Amino acid sequence: MKEQRWVRTPEAARLLGVSERTLKRLMAEQGGPLRPGRHYRRGLSCNSAICWEIDLVSDELAYRGEQAREAQKIIRQLQQLTPAT
């Protein structure tokens, strides 16, 4: 089993190529796909840093990106089948 690698938000954002704000918007409590305990965790106090399991977050973002690309491909195919009015 692969060892988990937890990093703080600034490092996670840098490694993933997204902003810290984007990363936080992807959290479940903000309506995003990343789940507490699996993709990220908070410390004991409200001032604690958020830590991210970088490999699982990367996998989730790649999966979501692939879904978006597939959806766009299907939309383009349907647009080609639909006659212009």
Biopython code that builds the backbone (N, CA, C, O; Angstrom):
import numpy as np
from Bio.PDB.StructureBuilder import StructureBuilder

atoms = [
    (1, "MET", "N", (0.852, -1.194, 0.000)),
    (1, "MET", "CA", (0.000, 0.000, 0.000)),
    (1, "MET", "C", (0.889, 1.246, 0.000)),
    (1, "MET", "O", (1.917, 1.301, 0.675)),
    (2, "LYS", "N", (0.466, 2.230, -0.767)),
    (2, "LYS", "CA", (1.230, 3.457, -0.899)),
    (2, "LYS", "C", (1.158, 4.281, 0.380)),
    (2, "LYS", "O", (0.096, 4.403, 0.992)),
    (3, "GLU", "N", (2.286, 4.842, 0.777)),
    (3, "GLU", "CA", (2.332, 5.676, 1.979)),
    (3, "GLU", "C", (1.627, 7.002, 1.713)),
    (3, "GLU", "O", (1.821, 7.613, 0.662)),
    (4, "GLN", "N", (0.810, 7.442, 2.665)),
    (4, "GLN", "CA", (0.111, 8.716, 2.514)),
    (4, "GLN", "C", (1.088, 9.874, 2.681)),
    (4, "GLN", "O", (2.029, 9.806, 3.471)),
    (5, "ARG", "N", (0.848, 10.920, 1.930)),
    (5, "ARG", "CA", (1.700, 12.104, 1.993)),
    (5, "ARG", "C", (0.814, 13.326, 2.218)),
    (5, "ARG", "O", (0.176, 13.827, 1.292)),
    (6, "TRP", "N", (0.789, 13.791, 3.452)),
    (6, "TRP", "CA", (-0.028, 14.943, 3.838)),
    (6, "TRP", "C", (0.833, 16.205, 3.816)),
    (6, "TRP", "O", (1.911, 16.241, 4.410)),
    (7, "VAL", "N", (0.347, 17.235, 3.127)),
    (7, "VAL", "CA", (1.066, 18.510, 3.060)),
    (7, "VAL", "C", (0.088, 19.649, 3.342)),
    (7, "VAL", "O", (-1.122, 19.508, 3.163)),
    (8, "ARG", "N", (0.628, 20.762, 3.780)),
    (8, "ARG", "CA", (-0.194, 21.939, 4.065)),
    (8, "ARG", "C", (-0.653, 22.598, 2.765)),
    (8, "ARG", "O", (-0.128, 22.322, 1.686)),
    (9, "THR", "N", (-1.633, 23.464, 2.899)),
    (9, "THR", "CA", (-2.288, 24.069, 1.743)),
    (9, "THR", "C", (-1.329, 24.746, 0.760)),
    (9, "THR", "O", (-1.440, 24.483, -0.438)),
    (10, "PRO", "N", (-0.395, 25.601, 1.189)),
    (10, "PRO", "CA", (0.476, 26.253, 0.197)),
    (10, "PRO", "C", (1.277, 25.256, -0.637)),
    (10, "PRO", "O", (1.408, 25.420, -1.850)),
    (11, "GLU", "N", (1.805, 24.233, 0.008)),
    (11, "GLU", "CA", (2.596, 23.221, -0.704)),
    (11, "GLU", "C", (1.702, 22.389, -1.615)),
    (11, "GLU", "O", (2.090, 22.075, -2.740)),
    (12, "ALA", "N", (0.505, 22.027, -1.141)),
    (12, "ALA", "CA", (-0.424, 21.246, -1.964)),
    (12, "ALA", "C", (-0.814, 22.025, -3.217)),
    (12, "ALA", "O", (-0.828, 21.472, -4.316)),
    (13, "ALA", "N", (-1.129, 23.299, -3.050)),
    (13, "ALA", "CA", (-1.500, 24.126, -4.195)),
    (13, "ALA", "C", (-0.359, 24.195, -5.204)),
    (13, "ALA", "O", (-0.585, 24.085, -6.409)),
    (14, "ARG", "N", (0.846, 24.373, -4.722)),
    (14, "ARG", "CA", (2.009, 24.440, -5.612)),
    (14, "ARG", "C", (2.193, 23.125, -6.369)),
    (14, "ARG", "O", (2.401, 23.131, -7.582)),
    (15, "LEU", "N", (2.117, 22.004, -5.660)),
    (15, "LEU", "CA", (2.313, 20.697, -6.285)),
    (15, "LEU", "C", (1.219, 20.363, -7.298)),
    (15, "LEU", "O", (1.479, 19.705, -8.305)),
    (16, "LEU", "N", (0.004, 20.817, -7.028)),
    (16, "LEU", "CA", (-1.131, 20.507, -7.902)),
    (16, "LEU", "C", (-1.316, 21.510, -9.033)),
    (16, "LEU", "O", (-2.062, 21.257, -9.979)),
    (17, "GLY", "N", (-0.637, 22.646, -8.934)),
    (17, "GLY", "CA", (-0.746, 23.663, -9.976)),
    (17, "GLY", "C", (-2.047, 24.441, -9.931)),
    (17, "GLY", "O", (-2.541, 24.896, -10.962)),
    (18, "VAL", "N", (-2.604, 24.595, -8.731)),
    (18, "VAL", "CA", (-3.825, 25.387, -8.542)),
    (18, "VAL", "C", (-3.572, 26.397, -7.436)),
    (18, "VAL", "O", (-2.584, 26.298, -6.707)),
    (19, "SER", "N", (-4.460, 27.360, -7.314)),
    (19, "SER", "CA", (-4.298, 28.338, -6.239)),
    (19, "SER", "C", (-4.796, 27.743, -4.921)),
    (19, "SER", "O", (-5.557, 26.775, -4.913)),
    (20, "GLU", "N", (-4.362, 28.326, -3.825)),
    (20, "GLU", "CA", (-4.851, 27.903, -2.511)),
    (20, "GLU", "C", (-6.363, 28.090, -2.438)),
    (20, "GLU", "O", (-7.070, 27.252, -1.877)),
    (21, "ARG", "N", (-6.849, 29.170, -2.997)),
    (21, "ARG", "CA", (-8.285, 29.453, -2.976)),
    (21, "ARG", "C", (-9.061, 28.373, -3.736)),
    (21, "ARG", "O", (-10.099, 27.904, -3.268)),
    (22, "THR", "N", (-8.557, 27.983, -4.903)),
    (22, "THR", "CA", (-9.215, 26.929, -5.679)),
    (22, "THR", "C", (-9.242, 25.630, -4.896)),
    (22, "THR", "O", (-10.263, 24.944, -4.854)),
    (23, "LEU", "N", (-8.140, 25.298, -4.288)),
    (23, "LEU", "CA", (-8.057, 24.069, -3.502)),
    (23, "LEU", "C", (-9.096, 24.076, -2.385)),
    (23, "LEU", "O", (-9.771, 23.071, -2.159)),
    (24, "LYS", "N", (-9.226, 25.182, -1.700)),
    (24, "LYS", "CA", (-10.210, 25.277, -0.609)),
    (24, "LYS", "C", (-11.643, 25.246, -1.128)),
    (24, "LYS", "O", (-12.533, 24.732, -0.450)),
    (25, "ARG", "N", (-11.879, 25.793, -2.327)),
    (25, "ARG", "CA", (-13.227, 25.738, -2.914)),
    (25, "ARG", "C", (-13.629, 24.314, -3.278)),
    (25, "ARG", "O", (-14.819, 24.021, -3.388)),
    (26, "LEU", "N", (-12.664, 23.432, -3.463)),
    (26, "LEU", "CA", (-12.945, 22.040, -3.807)),
    (26, "LEU", "C", (-13.302, 21.181, -2.597)),
    (26, "LEU", "O", (-13.627, 20.003, -2.741)),
    (27, "MET", "N", (-13.241, 21.771, -1.412)),
    (27, "MET", "CA", (-13.590, 21.038, -0.190)),
    (27, "MET", "C", (-15.081, 20.747, -0.158)),
    (27, "MET", "O", (-15.881, 21.527, -0.675)),
    (28, "ALA", "N", (-15.459, 19.622, 0.451)),
    (28, "ALA", "CA", (-16.860, 19.198, 0.517)),
    (28, "ALA", "C", (-17.749, 20.274, 1.123)),
    (28, "ALA", "O", (-18.851, 20.505, 0.625)),
    (29, "GLU", "N", (-17.302, 20.937, 2.184)),
    (29, "GLU", "CA", (-18.156, 21.931, 2.822)),
    (29, "GLU", "C", (-18.367, 23.171, 1.956)),
    (29, "GLU", "O", (-19.214, 24.010, 2.261)),
    (30, "GLN", "N", (-17.597, 23.282, 0.880)),
    (30, "GLN", "CA", (-17.789, 24.370, -0.083)),
    (30, "GLN", "C", (-18.521, 23.864, -1.330)),
    (30, "GLN", "O", (-18.653, 24.586, -2.318)),
    (31, "GLY", "N", (-18.992, 22.620, -1.273)),
    (31, "GLY", "CA", (-19.717, 22.041, -2.400)),
    (31, "GLY", "C", (-18.843, 21.294, -3.394)),
    (31, "GLY", "O", (-19.315, 20.888, -4.456)),
    (32, "GLY", "N", (-17.575, 21.111, -3.057)),
    (32, "GLY", "CA", (-16.651, 20.444, -3.961)),
    (32, "GLY", "C", (-16.575, 18.939, -3.747)),
    (32, "GLY", "O", (-17.228, 18.394, -2.858)),
    (33, "PRO", "N", (-15.778, 18.278, -4.564)),
    (33, "PRO", "CA", (-15.685, 16.816, -4.521)),
    (33, "PRO", "C", (-14.722, 16.249, -3.483)),
    (33, "PRO", "O", (-14.726, 15.041, -3.246)),
    (34, "LEU", "N", (-13.907, 17.078, -2.865)),
    (34, "LEU", "CA", (-12.900, 16.572, -1.926)),
    (34, "LEU", "C", (-13.507, 16.373, -0.541)),
    (34, "LEU", "O", (-14.170, 17.264, -0.011)),
    (35, "ARG", "N", (-13.277, 15.213, 0.031)),
    (35, "ARG", "CA", (-13.925, 14.809, 1.284)),
    (35, "ARG", "C", (-12.983, 14.880, 2.478)),
    (35, "ARG", "O", (-11.814, 14.505, 2.382)),
    (36, "PRO", "N", (-13.507, 15.372, 3.618)),
    (36, "PRO", "CA", (-12.688, 15.413, 4.841)),
    (36, "PRO", "C", (-12.342, 13.999, 5.296)),
    (36, "PRO", "O", (-13.147, 13.074, 5.181)),
    (37, "GLY", "N", (-11.138, 13.857, 5.810)),
    (37, "GLY", "CA", (-10.676, 12.560, 6.281)),
    (37, "GLY", "C", (-10.039, 11.731, 5.188)),
    (37, "GLY", "O", (-9.160, 10.913, 5.458)),
    (38, "ARG", "N", (-10.472, 11.936, 3.962)),
    (38, "ARG", "CA", (-9.886, 11.214, 2.823)),
    (38, "ARG", "C", (-8.917, 12.106, 2.054)),
    (38, "ARG", "O", (-7.755, 11.744, 1.864)),
    (39, "HIS", "N", (-9.385, 13.259, 1.615)),
    (39, "HIS", "CA", (-8.568, 14.173, 0.813)),
    (39, "HIS", "C", (-7.884, 15.252, 1.647)),
    (39, "HIS", "O", (-6.799, 15.721, 1.304)),
    (40, "TYR", "N", (-8.519, 15.636, 2.731)),
    (40, "TYR", "CA", (-7.939, 16.687, 3.581)),
    (40, "TYR", "C", (-8.361, 16.466, 5.022)),
    (40, "TYR", "O", (-9.308, 15.736, 5.311)),
    (41, "ARG", "N", (-7.636, 17.112, 5.911)),
    (41, "ARG", "CA", (-7.986, 17.061, 7.327)),
    (41, "ARG", "C", (-7.605, 18.384, 7.978)),
    (41, "ARG", "O", (-6.683, 19.080, 7.552)),
    (42, "ARG", "N", (-8.341, 18.689, 9.006)),
    (42, "ARG", "CA", (-8.086, 19.901, 9.788)),
    (42, "ARG", "C", (-7.468, 19.500, 11.118)),
    (42, "ARG", "O", (-7.631, 18.370, 11.579)),
    (43, "GLY", "N", (-6.764, 20.431, 11.720)),
    (43, "GLY", "CA", (-6.191, 20.187, 13.035)),
    (43, "GLY", "C", (-7.239, 20.321, 14.123)),
    (43, "GLY", "O", (-8.426, 20.481, 13.839)),
    (44, "LEU", "N", (-6.802, 20.256, 15.350)),
    (44, "LEU", "CA", (-7.719, 20.289, 16.479)),
    (44, "LEU", "C", (-8.337, 21.656, 16.729)),
    (44, "LEU", "O", (-9.472, 21.741, 17.198)),
    (45, "SER", "N", (-7.610, 22.729, 16.425)),
    (45, "SER", "CA", (-8.143, 24.061, 16.682)),
    (45, "SER", "C", (-8.602, 24.716, 15.379)),
    (45, "SER", "O", (-8.247, 24.271, 14.287)),
    (46, "CYS", "N", (-9.385, 25.762, 15.509)),
    (46, "CYS", "CA", (-9.876, 26.465, 14.320)),
    (46, "CYS", "C", (-8.742, 27.183, 13.579)),
    (46, "CYS", "O", (-8.902, 27.551, 12.415)),
    (47, "ASN", "N", (-7.614, 27.380, 14.233)),
    (47, "ASN", "CA", (-6.472, 28.041, 13.601)),
    (47, "ASN", "C", (-5.464, 27.066, 13.003)),
    (47, "ASN", "O", (-4.453, 27.485, 12.439)),
    (48, "SER", "N", (-5.734, 25.780, 13.123)),
    (48, "SER", "CA", (-4.815, 24.776, 12.598)),
    (48, "SER", "C", (-4.811, 24.794, 11.072)),
    (48, "SER", "O", (-5.809, 25.126, 10.433)),
    (49, "ALA", "N", (-3.675, 24.431, 10.514)),
    (49, "ALA", "CA", (-3.557, 24.345, 9.063)),
    (49, "ALA", "C", (-4.383, 23.183, 8.533)),
    (49, "ALA", "O", (-4.589, 22.184, 9.223)),
    (50, "ILE", "N", (-4.855, 23.328, 7.290)),
    (50, "ILE", "CA", (-5.502, 22.221, 6.599)),
    (50, "ILE", "C", (-4.382, 21.439, 5.922)),
    (50, "ILE", "O", (-3.504, 22.021, 5.285)),
    (51, "CYS", "N", (-4.419, 20.126, 6.064)),
    (51, "CYS", "CA", (-3.441, 19.270, 5.399)),
    (51, "CYS", "C", (-4.155, 18.440, 4.336)),
    (51, "CYS", "O", (-5.299, 18.025, 4.518)),
    (52, "TRP", "N", (-3.473, 18.211, 3.246)),
    (52, "TRP", "CA", (-4.043, 17.548, 2.077)),
    (52, "TRP", "C", (-3.265, 16.279, 1.773)),
    (52, "TRP", "O", (-2.034, 16.273, 1.814)),
    (53, "GLU", "N", (-3.986, 15.201, 1.466)),
    (53, "GLU", "CA", (-3.344, 13.957, 1.027)),
    (53, "GLU", "C", (-3.123, 14.129, -0.471)),
    (53, "GLU", "O", (-4.019, 13.894, -1.282)),
    (54, "ILE", "N", (-1.924, 14.539, -0.812)),
    (54, "ILE", "CA", (-1.625, 15.059, -2.136)),
    (54, "ILE", "C", (-1.890, 14.064, -3.261)),
    (54, "ILE", "O", (-2.362, 14.460, -4.327)),
    (55, "ASP", "N", (-1.603, 12.804, -3.053)),
    (55, "ASP", "CA", (-1.803, 11.819, -4.126)),
    (55, "ASP", "C", (-3.285, 11.568, -4.396)),
    (55, "ASP", "O", (-3.693, 11.453, -5.552)),
    (56, "LEU", "N", (-4.091, 11.481, -3.335)),
    (56, "LEU", "CA", (-5.531, 11.277, -3.527)),
    (56, "LEU", "C", (-6.197, 12.505, -4.148)),
    (56, "LEU", "O", (-7.095, 12.376, -4.980)),
    (57, "VAL", "N", (-5.755, 13.689, -3.742)),
    (57, "VAL", "CA", (-6.309, 14.923, -4.326)),
    (57, "VAL", "C", (-5.942, 14.988, -5.807)),
    (57, "VAL", "O", (-6.787, 15.317, -6.639)),
    (58, "SER", "N", (-4.706, 14.682, -6.135)),
    (58, "SER", "CA", (-4.264, 14.683, -7.528)),
    (58, "SER", "C", (-5.078, 13.691, -8.356)),
    (58, "SER", "O", (-5.509, 14.011, -9.464)),
    (59, "ASP", "N", (-5.287, 12.503, -7.828)),
    (59, "ASP", "CA", (-6.084, 11.490, -8.534)),
    (59, "ASP", "C", (-7.514, 11.976, -8.758)),
    (59, "ASP", "O", (-8.068, 11.797, -9.842)),
    (60, "GLU", "N", (-8.107, 12.585, -7.748)),
    (60, "GLU", "CA", (-9.488, 13.080, -7.856)),
    (60, "GLU", "C", (-9.588, 14.191, -8.892)),
    (60, "GLU", "O", (-10.532, 14.218, -9.683)),
    (61, "LEU", "N", (-8.622, 15.107, -8.895)),
    (61, "LEU", "CA", (-8.653, 16.198, -9.868)),
    (61, "LEU", "C", (-8.471, 15.668, -11.286)),
    (61, "LEU", "O", (-9.113, 16.155, -12.217)),
    (62, "ALA", "N", (-7.601, 14.675, -11.457)),
    (62, "ALA", "CA", (-7.399, 14.071, -12.779)),
    (62, "ALA", "C", (-8.676, 13.379, -13.249)),
    (62, "ALA", "O", (-9.054, 13.492, -14.415)),
    (63, "TYR", "N", (-9.330, 12.673, -12.352)),
    (63, "TYR", "CA", (-10.580, 11.990, -12.677)),
    (63, "TYR", "C", (-11.660, 12.991, -13.081)),
    (63, "TYR", "O", (-12.358, 12.789, -14.074)),
    (64, "ARG", "N", (-11.795, 14.064, -12.314)),
    (64, "ARG", "CA", (-12.794, 15.089, -12.631)),
    (64, "ARG", "C", (-12.485, 15.763, -13.968)),
    (64, "ARG", "O", (-13.397, 16.077, -14.733)),
    (65, "GLY", "N", (-11.213, 15.981, -14.246)),
    (65, "GLY", "CA", (-10.825, 16.573, -15.520)),
    (65, "GLY", "C", (-11.170, 15.667, -16.688)),
    (65, "GLY", "O", (-11.635, 16.135, -17.727)),
    (66, "GLU", "N", (-10.945, 14.372, -16.519)),
    (66, "GLU", "CA", (-11.278, 13.406, -17.570)),
    (66, "GLU", "C", (-12.784, 13.377, -17.804)),
    (66, "GLU", "O", (-13.229, 13.322, -18.950)),
    (67, "GLN", "N", (-13.572, 13.415, -16.733)),
    (67, "GLN", "CA", (-15.028, 13.456, -16.877)),
    (67, "GLN", "C", (-15.467, 14.694, -17.660)),
    (67, "GLN", "O", (-16.332, 14.608, -18.532)),
    (68, "ALA", "N", (-14.876, 15.828, -17.351)),
    (68, "ALA", "CA", (-15.232, 17.075, -18.035)),
    (68, "ALA", "C", (-14.876, 16.994, -19.523)),
    (68, "ALA", "O", (-15.650, 17.440, -20.369)),
    (69, "ARG", "N", (-13.713, 16.429, -19.843)),
    (69, "ARG", "CA", (-13.315, 16.289, -21.248)),
    (69, "ARG", "C", (-14.259, 15.351, -21.999)),
    (69, "ARG", "O", (-14.620, 15.625, -23.144)),
    (70, "GLU", "N", (-14.655, 14.261, -21.375)),
    (70, "GLU", "CA", (-15.595, 13.322, -21.996)),
    (70, "GLU", "C", (-16.950, 13.987, -22.223)),
    (70, "GLU", "O", (-17.565, 13.796, -23.272)),
    (71, "ALA", "N", (-17.412, 14.756, -21.259)),
    (71, "ALA", "CA", (-18.694, 15.445, -21.401)),
    (71, "ALA", "C", (-18.644, 16.425, -22.566)),
    (71, "ALA", "O", (-19.596, 16.511, -23.342)),
    (72, "GLN", "N", (-17.547, 17.164, -22.699)),
    (72, "GLN", "CA", (-17.409, 18.105, -23.805)),
    (72, "GLN", "C", (-17.392, 17.385, -25.149)),
    (72, "GLN", "O", (-17.953, 17.874, -26.130)),
    (73, "LYS", "N", (-16.753, 16.234, -25.187)),
    (73, "LYS", "CA", (-16.693, 15.432, -26.411)),
    (73, "LYS", "C", (-18.102, 14.992, -26.821)),
    (73, "LYS", "O", (-18.452, 15.060, -27.999)),
    (74, "ILE", "N", (-18.902, 14.546, -25.867)),
    (74, "ILE", "CA", (-20.272, 14.112, -26.146)),
    (74, "ILE", "C", (-21.127, 15.288, -26.604)),
    (74, "ILE", "O", (-21.931, 15.151, -27.526)),
    (75, "ILE", "N", (-20.957, 16.435, -25.968)),
    (75, "ILE", "CA", (-21.710, 17.633, -26.363)),
    (75, "ILE", "C", (-21.386, 18.009, -27.797)),
    (75, "ILE", "O", (-22.289, 18.322, -28.573)),
    (76, "ARG", "N", (-20.106, 17.982, -28.163)),
    (76, "ARG", "CA", (-19.714, 18.306, -29.543)),
    (76, "ARG", "C", (-20.330, 17.321, -30.530)),
    (76, "ARG", "O", (-20.793, 17.725, -31.597)),
    (77, "GLN", "N", (-20.340, 16.028, -30.187)),
    (77, "GLN", "CA", (-20.922, 15.019, -31.068)),
    (77, "GLN", "C", (-22.421, 15.251, -31.241)),
    (77, "GLN", "O", (-22.941, 15.127, -32.350)),
    (78, "LEU", "N", (-23.123, 15.588, -30.149)),
    (78, "LEU", "CA", (-24.555, 15.850, -30.249)),
    (78, "LEU", "C", (-24.845, 17.095, -31.052)),
    (78, "LEU", "O", (-25.837, 17.150, -31.780)),
    (79, "GLN", "N", (-23.993, 18.093, -30.930)),
    (79, "GLN", "CA", (-24.178, 19.324, -31.702)),
    (79, "GLN", "C", (-24.023, 19.066, -33.194)),
    (79, "GLN", "O", (-24.687, 19.705, -34.009)),
    (80, "GLN", "N", (-23.159, 18.142, -33.548)),
    (80, "GLN", "CA", (-22.964, 17.807, -34.965)),
    (80, "GLN", "C", (-24.168, 17.054, -35.519)),
    (80, "GLN", "O", (-24.456, 17.148, -36.712)),
    (81, "LEU", "N", (-24.872, 16.311, -34.672)),
    (81, "LEU", "CA", (-26.038, 15.554, -35.106)),
    (81, "LEU", "C", (-27.299, 16.392, -35.208)),
    (81, "LEU", "O", (-28.219, 16.068, -35.958)),
    (82, "THR", "N", (-27.326, 17.473, -34.442)),
    (82, "THR", "CA", (-28.503, 18.335, -34.387)),
    (82, "THR", "C", (-28.455, 19.345, -35.530)),
    (82, "THR", "O", (-27.495, 20.109, -35.633)),
    (83, "PRO", "N", (-29.479, 19.363, -36.394)),
    (83, "PRO", "CA", (-29.470, 20.345, -37.483)),
    (83, "PRO", "C", (-29.646, 21.770, -36.949)),
    (83, "PRO", "O", (-30.392, 22.012, -36.001)),
    (84, "ALA", "N", (-28.944, 22.689, -37.582)),
    (84, "ALA", "CA", (-29.065, 24.103, -37.179)),
    (84, "ALA", "C", (-30.419, 24.619, -37.602)),
    (84, "ALA", "O", (-30.906, 24.276, -38.679)),
    (85, "THR", "N", (-31.035, 25.442, -36.768)),
    (85, "THR", "CA", (-32.352, 25.999, -37.112)),
    (85, "THR", "C", (-32.252, 27.441, -37.512)),
    (85, "THR", "O", (-33.264, 28.065, -37.833)),
]
sb = StructureBuilder()
sb.init_structure("model")
sb.init_model(0)
sb.init_chain("A")
sb.init_seg("    ")
for serial, (resi, resn, name, xyz) in enumerate(atoms, 1):
    if name == "N":
        sb.init_residue(resn, " ", resi, " ")
    sb.init_atom(name, np.array(xyz, "f"), 0.0, 1.0, " ", f" {name:<3s}", serial, name[0])
structure = sb.get_structure()
